[in-house]
Amino acid sequence: MGRRTVVRGLALSRDDLLRRTVVMALMCRGHIEFDAIGEAYAIDFRRYFATQFAALGSPVAQGLVRLSDHDLAVTEQGCFLVRAVAMVFDHYCSANRARFSRVV
């Protein structure tokens, strides 16, 4: 009691901010440009998310996403499952899957 609201809350790490950018780009635009995000956060996007790229094998094989050397885009078929694709990049969802609702 007696503390201002702005004192409470969570502080986002640099990784949290980066992952939020990636998830928002997928959910809102259905598209990620690796170079743009890499430059904004001073990272090698493909190296930073190497584990996540490995997890995208099934969605790519099923035609839900299109993956190139420069970008990742959700296909027309994949737009209904964009949440599942975005969850691959969300550290908290992948670390604690039982806590969140299922996609299908």
Secondary structure, DSSP 8 states (H G I E B T S, - for coil): ----GGGSS----HHHHHHHHHHHHHHHHSEEEHHHHHHHHTS-HHHHTHHHHHHTHHHHHTTSEEE-SSEEEE-TTGGGGHHHHHHHH-HHHHH-GGGS----
